[in-house]
Structures are given as structure tokens and as C-alpha cells.
Amino acid sequence: MITIREYVESDAKALWDIHFNTIRNVNLRDYSQEQVEAWAPDCLDFSVWKKRMSGLSPFVAEIDNITVGYTDLQSNGLIDHFFCHHEYQGLGVGKALMSHVLSLAEERDIKRLYSEVSITARPFYEYFGFKVVKAQEMEVRGQKLRNFVMEKYN
């Protein structure tokens, strides 16, 4: 059973591991080795990551007390991070997290949800009714990565 709970600071390491390993293992299907290494670098100032996670206030998905995914919903409708553990994909983790976000958006009367979505995640977002607003290229540590601004209105 998948449970969703609020983030606590002690989750930071597990969320970094999910972020890093999902990009390195799953996004590698759609991005080059150089691109995924720029996106998820080997060396990271962990204090910066912890501060980032505290600012996002993500929601954490667990199966049997194992952290298997996380996402966030900002007050302006931005979904900044959305990651599912690479070994738990296809088990409903993403669906549970997105359902949680959609419910919260309704509860908080957020009319427009949007995100900058990877090539890999685009079909997942489309499944939930998000539409591409525009394709764009982002530069990350010297590498250009293509992604999509996607949005959904409630």
C-alpha cells in the first residue's frame, strides 16, 4: 500500500537518492550520459539540497516504510519536483502522488497547475490531462536539456 505524508528534514538523503538514481537510470532513455550527469551531478553540496527540499515542502510516498517517490505543489500551482524511485516505477507511485497533488489543488482552489517536464515524464503528465504549452531548452552545468512547460486547468 502506498502512503503519502509530509516531508521531514530526515527525508532529504532519501529524496536525493531518488532524484539522482531516477535521472541516472530512467531519464537516460531520453537524454545522453553527459546530460544526466549534469542534471544529477556526482558531487553535490548536500546543505544546498536540504535547504531546497525544506523550501519545496514536498510530499513523500512510501511503501512499507520505504521512500519510493516525492513531489510538491507550490501555492502558484507549480509542481517543481516529481520523482519516483527507479525500482518502483509502474507500481502506482506516480499515480498516487499525482492524485494527491490534484486533490490538494482542488482543496486549495488552485486553478492552474504547471510544471517543466522532462521528455521522459511527458506521457505521464499527458495521461493526467496536462497539455504542452511550449518546448524549451534549459542549460544545466554546460549541457542543454530539452523539456516541456506543461499545464492543466482545474
C-alpha positions in Angstrom: 0.0 0.0 0.0 1.3 3.5 -0.9 1.1 6.1 1.7 1.7 9.9 1.2 3.0 12.0 4.0 4.5 15.4 4.7 8.3 15.9 4.3 10.6 15.9 7.3 14.2 17.0 7.2 15.5 13.5 7.7 14.0 12.6 4.3 16.5 14.8 2.5 19.0 12.0 1.8 16.4 9.5 0.6 14.9 12.2 -1.7 18.3 13.0 -3.2 18.9 9.3 -3.8 15.6 9.0 -5.7 16.3 12.2 -7.6 19.8 11.1 -8.6 19.0 7.4 -9.4 15.8 8.2 -11.4 17.7 10.7 -13.6 20.7 8.4 -14.0 18.7 5.2 -14.7 15.3 6.3 -16.1 15.9 9.6 -17.9 19.0 8.1 -19.5 16.4 6.7 -22.0 15.8 10.2 -23.4 19.0 12.1 -22.5 22.7 11.5 -23.1 25.1 10.3 -20.4 26.6 13.8 -20.3 23.2 15.4 -19.9 22.1 13.2 -17.0 25.4 13.7 -15.3 25.0 17.4 -15.5 21.4 17.2 -14.3 22.3 14.8 -11.4 25.9 15.5 -10.6 28.1 13.1 -8.6 29.3 16.0 -6.3 26.6 18.0 -4.6 26.6 20.4 -1.7 24.1 18.5 0.5 23.3 21.5 2.6 22.0 23.2 -0.6 19.8 20.2 -1.3 18.4 20.1 2.2 17.6 23.8 2.0 15.9 23.3 -1.4 13.8 20.4 0.0 12.8 22.4 3.0 11.7 25.3 0.7 9.7 22.9 -1.5 7.9 21.2 1.4 7.4 18.0 -0.7 5.1 15.1 -0.2 6.8 11.7 0.3 5.4 8.4 -1.0 6.2 5.3 1.0 5.6 1.5 0.5 6.2 -0.5 3.7 8.2 2.5 5.2 10.5 2.6 2.1 10.6 6.1 0.5 9.6 5.5 -3.1 8.8 8.9 -4.5 8.2 12.6 -3.9 6.6 15.6 -5.4 5.5 19.1 -4.3 2.8 21.6 -5.1 3.6 25.3 -4.7 0.9 27.9 -3.9 1.1 29.3 -7.5 0.3 25.8 -9.0 3.9 24.9 -9.8 4.9 21.2 -9.5 8.6 21.7 -9.2 9.8 18.2 -8.5 8.2 14.9 -9.3 10.3 11.8 -9.0 9.5 8.1 -8.5 12.2 5.6 -7.3 13.6 3.9 -10.4 13.0 0.4 -8.9 9.3 1.2 -8.0 8.1 2.6 -11.3 4.9 1.0 -12.7 3.5 0.2 -9.3 1.2 3.2 -8.9 3.6 5.5 -7.0 3.3 8.3 -9.6 -0.4 7.9 -9.8 -0.8 8.2 -6.0 1.4 11.3 -5.9 -0.4 13.0 -8.8 -3.8 12.1 -7.3 -2.6 13.7 -4.1 -1.4 16.9 -5.9 -4.7 17.1 -7.9 -6.8 16.8 -4.7 -4.7 19.4 -2.9 -5.0 21.8 -5.8 -8.8 21.4 -5.7 -8.8 21.8 -1.9 -6.6 24.9 -2.1 -8.6 26.4 -5.1 -5.5 26.4 -7.4 -7.0 26.7 -10.9 -3.8 26.2 -13.0 -1.2 23.5 -12.4 2.1 23.7 -14.4 5.5 22.1 -14.5 8.7 21.9 -16.5 8.5 18.3 -17.6 11.3 16.0 -19.0 10.9 14.2 -22.3 10.6 11.0 -20.2 7.8 12.3 -18.0 5.7 14.0 -20.7 3.5 10.9 -21.4 2.8 10.6 -17.7 1.7 14.2 -17.4 -0.4 13.9 -20.6 -2.2 10.9 -19.1 -3.3 13.2 -16.3 -4.6 15.9 -18.7 -1.6 18.2 -18.9 -1.0 19.9 -22.2 2.3 21.2 -23.7 2.5 25.0 -23.6 5.9 25.1 -25.2 9.1 23.0 -25.7 12.3 24.6 -24.4 16.0 24.0 -23.9 17.5 24.5 -20.5 21.2 24.8 -19.8 22.4 22.8 -16.8 26.1 22.7 -15.9 27.1 23.3 -19.6 24.6 20.8 -21.1 21.4 21.7 -23.0 18.4 19.7 -21.9 15.1 19.7 -23.8 11.9 19.8 -21.7 8.3 21.0 -21.9 6.3 23.5 -20.0 3.0 21.7 -19.4 -0.2 22.9 -17.7 -3.6 21.7 -16.6 -6.6 23.8 -15.6 -9.0 22.6 -12.9 
